[in-house]
């Protein structure tokens, strides 16, 4: 007959909290002399660890760690100015293009209702502006993160 012993985890669990163990584990631990000896060893070890004094530092670890962290740079308004300047330039370029080529654009979409054309152009411009601003903000965040390293 082949005897299967308890694993290290089961022995440690039984030596710490025998009431939480399965019936198979408690049954094996009560019958097997090898596992009983290993459980006794762990009980001695765990009782010695409980009696050991708690380590105490003569310094404040949290304070030391916080002094080693890099200081956060305050956000500058220059970043926002660049975003607004970029958006304004994009709007001016789009407006100028639409103004000079309005006759060609209107003839291109002659069969479509004018209201639909204006709604489409407005939607496209709004999406382009929003996506451009978000892309620039993401870029700036990544650059700020890289500056710390």
One Martini backbone bead per residue (centre of mass of N, CA, C, O) as a GRO file, in nm:
protein
  149
    1UNK     BB    1   0.097   0.036   0.022
    2UNK     BB    2   0.049   0.374  -0.051
    3UNK     BB    3   0.180   0.662   0.103
    4UNK     BB    4   0.040   0.987   0.149
    5UNK     BB    5   0.152   1.285   0.222
    6UNK     BB    6   0.169   1.585   0.333
    7UNK     BB    7   0.196   1.892   0.262
    8UNK     BB    8   0.336   2.182   0.353
    9UNK     BB    9   0.072   2.344   0.362
   10UNK     BB   10  -0.091   2.145   0.537
   11UNK     BB   11   0.100   2.143   0.779
   12UNK     BB   12   0.090   2.448   0.837
   13UNK     BB   13  -0.214   2.466   0.874
   14UNK     BB   14  -0.233   2.257   1.109
   15UNK     BB   15  -0.034   2.411   1.304
   16UNK     BB   16  -0.212   2.673   1.315
   17UNK     BB   17  -0.521   2.550   1.207
   18UNK     BB   18  -0.692   2.266   1.277
   19UNK     BB   19  -1.002   2.354   1.243
   20UNK     BB   20  -0.965   2.418   0.911
   21UNK     BB   21  -0.939   2.128   0.841
   22UNK     BB   22  -0.969   1.846   0.705
   23UNK     BB   23  -1.039   1.518   0.768
   24UNK     BB   24  -0.801   1.398   0.610
   25UNK     BB   25  -0.578   1.558   0.749
   26UNK     BB   26  -0.639   1.482   1.046
   27UNK     BB   27  -0.622   1.177   1.006
   28UNK     BB   28  -0.331   1.163   0.901
   29UNK     BB   29  -0.196   1.321   1.140
   30UNK     BB   30  -0.282   1.097   1.358
   31UNK     BB   31  -0.128   0.839   1.206
   32UNK     BB   32   0.136   0.984   1.110
   33UNK     BB   33   0.461   1.013   1.222
   34UNK     BB   34   0.593   1.207   1.015
   35UNK     BB   35   0.377   1.431   1.023
   36UNK     BB   36   0.389   1.480   1.327
   37UNK     BB   37   0.683   1.579   1.332
   38UNK     BB   38   0.645   1.818   1.135
   39UNK     BB   39   0.427   1.961   1.301
   40UNK     BB   40   0.599   2.002   1.555
   41UNK     BB   41   0.814   2.177   1.420
   42UNK     BB   42   0.621   2.406   1.334
   43UNK     BB   43   0.516   2.476   1.617
   44UNK     BB   44   0.787   2.568   1.725
   45UNK     BB   45   0.841   2.785   1.516
   46UNK     BB   46   0.579   2.957   1.557
   47UNK     BB   47   0.622   3.013   1.862
   48UNK     BB   48   0.894   3.161   1.825
   49UNK     BB   49   0.782   3.387   1.642
   50UNK     BB   50   0.577   3.501   1.852
   51UNK     BB   51   0.810   3.567   2.074
   52UNK     BB   52   0.933   3.758   1.905
   53UNK     BB   53   1.038   4.059   1.857
   54UNK     BB   54   0.954   4.347   1.732
   55UNK     BB   55   1.050   4.545   1.497
   56UNK     BB   56   1.243   4.855   1.526
   57UNK     BB   57   1.274   5.178   1.429
   58UNK     BB   58   1.481   5.489   1.437
   59UNK     BB   59   1.291   5.558   1.189
   60UNK     BB   60   1.110   5.708   0.921
   61UNK     BB   61   1.024   5.550   0.641
   62UNK     BB   62   0.820   5.731   0.495
   63UNK     BB   63   0.994   5.987   0.499
   64UNK     BB   64   1.235   5.875   0.335
   65UNK     BB   65   1.077   5.807   0.078
   66UNK     BB   66   0.957   6.091   0.019
   67UNK     BB   67   1.241   6.231  -0.024
   68UNK     BB   68   1.315   6.045  -0.289
   69UNK     BB   69   1.103   6.161  -0.442
   70UNK     BB   70   0.994   6.329  -0.695
   71UNK     BB   71   0.909   6.633  -0.781
   72UNK     BB   72   0.639   6.801  -0.871
   73UNK     BB   73   0.541   6.974  -1.139
   74UNK     BB   74   0.395   7.242  -1.227
   75UNK     BB   75   0.153   7.350  -1.415
   76UNK     BB   76   0.151   7.511  -1.713
   77UNK     BB   77   0.005   7.754  -1.922
   78UNK     BB   78   0.161   7.698  -2.187
   79UNK     BB   79   0.016   7.443  -2.276
   80UNK     BB   80  -0.264   7.575  -2.322
   81UNK     BB   81  -0.176   7.782  -2.530
   82UNK     BB   82  -0.093   7.578  -2.749
   83UNK     BB   83  -0.367   7.452  -2.785
   84UNK     BB   84  -0.524   7.710  -2.862
   85UNK     BB   85  -0.344   7.786  -3.104
   86UNK     BB   86  -0.393   7.531  -3.267
   87UNK     BB   87  -0.700   7.557  -3.291
   88UNK     BB   88  -0.706   7.837  -3.420
   89UNK     BB   89  -0.538   7.765  -3.671
   90UNK     BB   90  -0.727   7.542  -3.773
   91UNK     BB   91  -0.978   7.721  -3.804
   92UNK     BB   92  -0.854   7.929  -3.998
   93UNK     BB   93  -0.778   7.730  -4.222
   94UNK     BB   94  -1.062   7.622  -4.270
   95UNK     BB   95  -1.205   7.890  -4.326
   96UNK     BB   96  -1.030   7.979  -4.565
   97UNK     BB   97  -1.082   7.737  -4.745
   98UNK     BB   98  -1.390   7.767  -4.758
   99UNK     BB   99  -1.397   8.054  -4.875
  100UNK     BB  100  -1.225   8.006  -5.146
  101UNK     BB  101  -1.387   7.707  -5.209
  102UNK     BB  102  -1.706   7.735  -5.212
  103UNK     BB  103  -1.787   7.687  -5.511
  104UNK     BB  104  -1.670   7.398  -5.532
  105UNK     BB  105  -1.815   7.271  -5.293
  106UNK     BB  106  -2.102   7.328  -5.383
  107UNK     BB  107  -2.082   7.175  -5.660
  108UNK     BB  108  -2.013   6.901  -5.533
  109UNK     BB  109  -2.294   6.933  -5.339
  110UNK     BB  110  -2.563   6.999  -5.511
  111UNK     BB  111  -2.758   6.738  -5.445
  112UNK     BB  112  -2.742   6.841  -5.157
  113UNK     BB  113  -2.843   6.948  -4.878
  114UNK     BB  114  -2.728   7.220  -4.712
  115UNK     BB  115  -2.773   7.127  -4.421
  116UNK     BB  116  -2.611   6.862  -4.449
  117UNK     BB  117  -2.343   6.991  -4.513
  118UNK     BB  118  -2.308   7.163  -4.255
  119UNK     BB  119  -2.330   6.927  -4.057
  120UNK     BB  120  -2.088   6.764  -4.163
  121UNK     BB  121  -1.869   6.980  -4.135
  122UNK     BB  122  -1.910   7.035  -3.834
  123UNK     BB  123  -1.855   6.748  -3.736
  124UNK     BB  124  -1.571   6.714  -3.850
  125UNK     BB  125  -1.443   6.957  -3.707
  126UNK     BB  126  -1.506   6.876  -3.418
  127UNK     BB  127  -1.360   6.604  -3.419
  128UNK     BB  128  -1.082   6.709  -3.498
  129UNK     BB  129  -1.042   6.891  -3.254
  130UNK     BB  130  -1.084   6.690  -3.024
  131UNK     BB  131  -0.869   6.481  -3.116
  132UNK     BB  132  -0.629   6.676  -3.120
  133UNK     BB  133  -0.635   6.761  -2.824
  134UNK     BB  134  -0.614   6.476  -2.699
  135UNK     BB  135  -0.346   6.402  -2.834
  136UNK     BB  136  -0.182   6.631  -2.706
  137UNK     BB  137  -0.234   6.561  -2.407
  138UNK     BB  138  -0.112   6.277  -2.419
  139UNK     BB  139   0.166   6.368  -2.506
  140UNK     BB  140   0.228   6.548  -2.258
  141UNK     BB  141   0.206   6.326  -2.044
  142UNK     BB  142   0.433   6.147  -2.155
  143UNK     BB  143   0.655   6.360  -2.133
  144UNK     BB  144   0.636   6.404  -1.827
  145UNK     BB  145   0.709   6.115  -1.750
  146UNK     BB  146   0.991   6.113  -1.895
  147UNK     BB  147   1.122   6.350  -1.724
  148UNK     BB  148   1.156   6.170  -1.453
  149UNK     BB  149   1.375   5.950  -1.595
   0.00000   0.00000   0.00000
